[in-house]
Amino acid sequence: MTYPWEDPEIAKHYNPKQIEILLNQPKLLDQYFVENPFDTTGLNEIDIWRNQVNIGFEYLRDVLKISKPIDSFKDQIKISSSSIKSFDGYEIPIKIYKLKGSDKNSLHVNYHGGGFSLGGGLNFDENYIPWLVYLTGVTIIDVDYRLIPENHYTVAFLDGFASIKYIIEHSDEYQIDKERISIGGASAGGHLVLALGHLLRDFNLKVKFILANVPPAENYTNHETVDTIILNESFKKFENSPDHSYATIKKFRKYFVQSEVDNPNQIIDNLDNIKKYFGRLEFLKDLQKYYQGDTYLSPNFEGLVPHVIITGENDTFSSSGLGYAKKLIDNFIPVQSKTIRGLGHGWLWQTNQFEEAWEGLQYIAKLIRDVDNNEFF
């Protein structure tokens, strides 16, 4: 396999230290798994992968210290668990982070990444959510939407929409001003919040802004080759990057397909519940045809709230995020676009390795903190 940085032109996009990390980190992880095997008895393929990812992230965070530690202030963060009922009665787990003593009544709602098949359990983003709460005093709710392949792909988006709809309509329950709510997510979570932007507009519900970090704006699992992807420039450059390869994306594809094969009636059997919960049913057509898939091709961009699009310079999804930002601009939607130089898909995990990543997290914190004092919003 040829690494992207072996091309001198593409190498310009990489922080030299990042190349060293991308070459050595997988070896360290492999060695860690050899020395610390976990019991796979009774686990299927996806659960084994989930365990590997969760254990691997804990190793990267706690042993290699790739994220800035939260030890110095973690006792100042109050964390509580709750749930929100979804369209079919399922209780969506949420985790609520509050800074003790803060009198702010702003809220940011987070949707984790993981290709819609990883990241469950509300621990995927706990390396940086406490930092955002500590730096801003803003409450953050982390949402554990249902995953594929156990559920139909559409369920993740319905859970995502059910959660933000409930939070807006019951803001007093969380001691939040409903005029001070923002939503955000990374990777698959970024895709999810882009879709939610359209759904919120369709239902005349408002958030202050939408923050999509390293988001895909197309459903890449529909594409057998990179050539058929519309916004494919960065895919062609970085498809073999260890940070987020096209091979990994194709692995996710298997679970997208399986989610629809194994759960063909999960949506059809709940049409009455969906209509009762959301008050209408026709939105499903646009959700399934555009928003949850190729969001970039959605026919209507009018009336969307301001967006913040963050990309990693050497991420496979960078042209996707930038392309979506341009589509918003072309439709006169306010947009802030920021590229994290020299880094890739997982930059937000690397706040203890790169100043660029730490500055990126502080940029997000400022947006969330200044939600009332930013002319952009």
Secondary structure, 3 states (H helix, E strand, C coil): CCCHHHCHHHHCCCCHHHHHHHHHHHHHHHHHHHHCCCCCCCCCHHHHHHHHHHHHHHHHHHCCCCCCCCCCCHHHEEEEEEEEECCCCCEEEEEEEEECCCCCCCEEEEECCCCCCCCCCCCCCCCCHHHHHHHHCCEEEEECCCCCCCCCHHHHHHHHHHHHHHHHHCHHHHCCCHHHEEEEEECHHHHHHHHHHHHHHHCCCCCCCEEEECCCCCCHHHCCCHHHCCCCHHHHHHCCCCCCCHHHHHHHHHHHHHHHHHCCCCCHHHHHHHHHHHCCCCHHHHHHHHHCCCHHHCCCCCCCCCEEEEEECCCCCHHHHHHHHHHHHHCCCCEEEEEECCCCCCHHHCCCCCHHHHHHHHHHHHHHHCCCCCCCC
